[in-house]
Amino acid sequence: MPRGFGRRRQWWHGKFRDAGYRLTLSRDAILSVLSGVSGHLSAEEIYLKVHNIYPASGLSSIYRTLELLTQMGLVFKFDFGDGRARYELAQGPSGIRHHHHLVCTNCGRVIDCGNFDHDEENLLAKIEKGILRKFNFEVTSHTIRFLGLCDKCRNKK
């Protein structure tokens, strides 16, 4: 088992219990898969990985569980324009994994974008304050997706 597995499982168990759900073997397997990858997986890709850990899990169960995990705020669901929903872990015992995405409109490459400097963080905070002031809407979370050309596609032109 991966290092820190027991602590992660205990943390997830608490999240499920607090939300009125149980941490089933299938749910645990999905969270383990998502915590072990750095990319953005489709439900089918998650199913193939989970099937190796927990063969009794079916694709429809994976879809239902991913929707539940998204509603609980444990998983982010993204649409990068390729017609398939993609998922990644939103938070775990080590905290929230907040970042944004750069999506190449030519090759479909998705690059995680985080670690903003002080000026960039201030700009995002200023935008959130402006939204509150203008629309009386308090932002509790946000995702930003930048569309454009990656370095490889730009160099081909």
Secondary structure, DSSP 8 states (H G I E B T S, - for coil): --TTHHHHHHHHHHHHHHHT----HHHHHHHHHHHT-SS-B-HHHHHHHHHHH-TT--HHHHHHHHHHHHHTTSEEEEE-SSSSEEEEE-EETTEE---EEEEETTT--EEEE----HHHHHHHHHHHHHHHHHH----S----EEEE--HHHHHH-
